Each structure stands twice: as C-alpha cells, then as structure tokens.
Amino acid sequence: MPLPIPTRTSGNYAPMPVIGGHSVPSFLLRPATLPANMPADDLGKKIVTMLASHPDIATRHRGIDVSTLDDSSKRAMLDRINADLGIRPIRKRTLDFVRD
Amino acid sequence: MADIPLDAIALRDCRTSARVQAQIVDLTRDLAQVYIDARWWANLGIGYRRRDTAEDHHWLWYKKVGSFRTDHFVRSVAVQTLDKEIQGAMIYHLNGNSLLEPGEGAVFVNYLAAAPRNRDQLLNHPGRTNNSGWVGPRYRGVGGGLLTLATLHSYERGFRGRVNLQSLPGSEGFYRRQNFLWTGTEVDGMLVYELSSDQALSDLRSWGFL
C-alpha cells in the first residue's frame, strides 16, 4: 500500500527531472570492500563489484583472484553469478519509445 | 559503451513532433565542462531570476564527475543528440540500499538533470524569447530515458530493477509519474523515492528488455 505523500506542487508546469546537490545519508549507500588487486579490465571489475554487492554469492567464489583469470574464465564466472542471481540476458540495448 | 546496459534512447523533438534517437555516452569531465557547464545555461532566453528558480543552475558537472572518477560503484552518463549537445546527465551508484525492501540492494541515483532547454518549468512562460522563435522545451523523454538506464543497470547487477533517489521538491511529480513510490523517508526536506522491484520487472518486461 503506497504511503500518502506530503503535498508539494511545482505550479502549473510539468515537474522538472532534476535531483542531487545535497549530501547523501549513509543509510542509502552500502559500504563495500574491494580487493587491493582490482582487475584492470571492465569485465573483471564488474565481477569484483558484483561479488562485493552480493556477499552470499561471493562466498561461493571465495579464494578466486579475478585479476589472474583469462577472459573466457571471467565470462564463465559471470555467467554463474548471473544464474545464481536469476539475471537473464537483456534482450535489447535501445529504448525505442519516448518515456515522458 | 562498456558496462552500461543501454546504448540509445528515443526522444521527442517538440518542434517537429518527430521521434529522434540519442546516444547514451560516458560523461567525462571534458564533455561535462564543454557541453554542460559552458552551454546549458547560456542563451536560454530567460532572466537571472527565473534561472535561479532551478535548483541546479550553479552546478559544475565537471567537478561532480571528477569527484567520483575513482569510485568503482559510480557511473556518470549523458544523453547526446546527433548535434553533439548533451540533453541530460546522470550520476548513479551501484551500491545503493533499498528502503522498500530492507536488506536488498538498489541503484541510487545521486544526480540527474535534463538540460534546461528541455524543461517546461523554465521555458514555458510569457515573455520568453530566443533566436529560433520556439518558446517551449526542445526534447522530451530525457529523464525517463535515463531512469530506464538506471533500472536496467539495477537489474543487470542483481537488484531486480530497484532504483531510489532523493527528490528535490520541484521534481517529485516527475518521479511519481514514473511509478516511483515514497519510501516514508525524508532527508533535509527531500523525500526518498524508490522504484520497487515488482514495478521495475513489470516495466522491463512490458518494454521488451526481458
């Protein structure tokens, strides 16, 4: 059940899509520890940051130094992580309608 | 673009009603300095008083982008049209906390802005003039496109599409229209909104991403 929202309006105009400029309270962000030997490539970084975001999944891959894996091993590891998290491949990479 | 799950979005050109495609690009400090900080607030045809009603008119995006450039959980992106102009920008974190589903992760949108030339609230008022004679916003769909990217990235990171943000008071209607829910949390006068996983997954399915 959505909570009732305090009434604040933006006048007669469409509200502006602008946010930011204020400090972010700590409860909105998770502190995450990353390994000292961070991989240099995007795929390796993605795996390491995903494991840091999902500690339960990370325990299944404990002891693996991602920075030492070759590309195909990294892809296989990411596939396993995605399967564990129920992530399916995204079917397209373009938003083809105007989301106003 | 590596790691970013969306390449392009559709915008509506308000002058012609035509649909145009805009690219999602990495927002670098150079791009921010040249195409946002130096251009967004120039030649808008509005006075200082009206400009000052926009909460972001003093932002320097190149500094914001620079301050996060070594953070592995932060992405800075922009919407760029064929003429190279930046129509909107967003900085978001991949290590957010969900407030609607405590214990779960979310993408947290820290900064998001459509270019001032695309904002009704700034432009649609009597007395505004500019060189082209057009007095309304230039493009529609920038904010919604950027939120779609945040939702997709949240899904791709295993957060089931959850996205949250602290809305400035003048923007709340926009996020409510995008199906964000108030989480019941208010910080320094700003309400924290979140796109629930159910809503996000339903949206991504109906839009053909899943």
Chai-1 contact restraints between the chains, C-beta under 6 A:
chainA,res_idxA,chainB,res_idxB,connection_type,confidence,min_distance_angstrom,max_distance_angstrom,comment,restraint_id
A,P2,B,L181,contact,1.0,0.0,6.0,A-B,restraint_1
A,L3,B,W182,contact,1.0,0.0,6.0,A-B,restraint_2
A,L3,B,G184,contact,1.0,0.0,6.0,A-B,restraint_3
A,I5,B,W182,contact,1.0,0.0,6.0,A-B,restraint_4
A,R8,B,P169,contact,1.0,0.0,6.0,A-B,restraint_5
A,S10,B,G170,contact,1.0,0.0,6.0,A-B,restraint_6
A,S10,B,G173,contact,1.0,0.0,6.0,A-B,restraint_7
A,Y13,B,D120,contact,1.0,0.0,6.0,A-B,restraint_8
A,Y13,B,Q121,contact,1.0,0.0,6.0,A-B,restraint_9
A,A14,B,D120,contact,1.0,0.0,6.0,A-B,restraint_10
A,P15,B,S171,contact,1.0,0.0,6.0,A-B,restraint_11
A,P15,B,G173,contact,1.0,0.0,6.0,A-B,restraint_12
A,P15,B,F174,contact,1.0,0.0,6.0,A-B,restraint_13
A,M16,B,R119,contact,1.0,0.0,6.0,A-B,restraint_14
A,M16,B,Q121,contact,1.0,0.0,6.0,A-B,restraint_15
A,M16,B,G170,contact,1.0,0.0,6.0,A-B,restraint_16
A,M16,B,S171,contact,1.0,0.0,6.0,A-B,restraint_17
A,P17,B,A114,contact,1.0,0.0,6.0,A-B,restraint_18
A,P17,B,G143,contact,1.0,0.0,6.0,A-B,restraint_19
A,P17,B,F174,contact,1.0,0.0,6.0,A-B,restraint_20
A,V18,B,D56,contact,1.0,0.0,6.0,A-B,restraint_21
A,V18,B,A113,contact,1.0,0.0,6.0,A-B,restraint_22
A,V18,B,L168,contact,1.0,0.0,6.0,A-B,restraint_23
A,V18,B,S171,contact,1.0,0.0,6.0,A-B,restraint_24
A,I19,B,L112,contact,1.0,0.0,6.0,A-B,restraint_25
A,I19,B,L165,contact,1.0,0.0,6.0,A-B,restraint_26
A,I19,B,S167,contact,1.0,0.0,6.0,A-B,restraint_27
A,I19,B,L168,contact,1.0,0.0,6.0,A-B,restraint_28
A,I19,B,S171,contact,1.0,0.0,6.0,A-B,restraint_29
A,G20,B,N110,contact,1.0,0.0,6.0,A-B,restraint_30
A,G20,B,Y111,contact,1.0,0.0,6.0,A-B,restraint_31
A,H22,B,D188,contact,1.0,0.0,6.0,A-B,restraint_32
A,P25,B,V187,contact,1.0,0.0,6.0,A-B,restraint_33
A,L28,B,N97,contact,1.0,0.0,6.0,A-B,restraint_34
A,L28,B,F108,contact,1.0,0.0,6.0,A-B,restraint_35
A,L29,B,H93,contact,1.0,0.0,6.0,A-B,restraint_36
A,L29,B,N95,contact,1.0,0.0,6.0,A-B,restraint_37
A,R30,B,N95,contact,1.0,0.0,6.0,A-B,restraint_38
A,R30,B,N97,contact,1.0,0.0,6.0,A-B,restraint_39
A,A32,B,N95,contact,1.0,0.0,6.0,A-B,restraint_40
A,D42,B,A2,contact,1.0,0.0,6.0,A-B,restraint_41
A,D42,B,D3,contact,1.0,0.0,6.0,A-B,restraint_42
A,K45,B,H72,contact,1.0,0.0,6.0,A-B,restraint_43
A,T49,B,H72,contact,1.0,0.0,6.0,A-B,restraint_44
A,S53,B,G105,contact,1.0,0.0,6.0,A-B,restraint_45
A,H54,B,G158,contact,1.0,0.0,6.0,A-B,restraint_46
A,L85,B,G158,contact,1.0,0.0,6.0,A-B,restraint_47
A,I87,B,G158,contact,1.0,0.0,6.0,A-B,restraint_48
A,I90,B,P5,contact,1.0,0.0,6.0,A-B,restraint_49
A,I90,B,F209,contact,1.0,0.0,6.0,A-B,restraint_50
A,R91,B,F209,contact,1.0,0.0,6.0,A-B,restraint_51
A,R93,B,L6,contact,1.0,0.0,6.0,A-B,restraint_52
A,R93,B,D7,contact,1.0,0.0,6.0,A-B,restraint_53
A,T94,B,D7,contact,1.0,0.0,6.0,A-B,restraint_54
A,T94,B,A8,contact,1.0,0.0,6.0,A-B,restraint_55
A,L95,B,I9,contact,1.0,0.0,6.0,A-B,restraint_56
A,L95,B,A10,contact,1.0,0.0,6.0,A-B,restraint_57
A,L95,B,G145,contact,1.0,0.0,6.0,A-B,restraint_58
A,L95,B,T148,contact,1.0,0.0,6.0,A-B,restraint_59
A,D96,B,A10,contact,1.0,0.0,6.0,A-B,restraint_60
A,F97,B,A10,contact,1.0,0.0,6.0,A-B,restraint_61
A,V98,B,A10,contact,1.0,0.0,6.0,A-B,restraint_62
A,V98,B,R12,contact,1.0,0.0,6.0,A-B,restraint_63
A,V98,B,G141,contact,1.0,0.0,6.0,A-B,restraint_64
A,R99,B,G141,contact,1.0,0.0,6.0,A-B,restraint_65
A,R99,B,G144,contact,1.0,0.0,6.0,A-B,restraint_66
A,R99,B,G145,contact,1.0,0.0,6.0,A-B,restraint_67
A,R99,B,T148,contact,1.0,0.0,6.0,A-B,restraint_68
A,D100,B,R140,contact,1.0,0.0,6.0,A-B,restraint_69
A,D100,B,G141,contact,1.0,0.0,6.0,A-B,restraint_70
A,D100,B,G144,contact,1.0,0.0,6.0,A-B,restraint_71
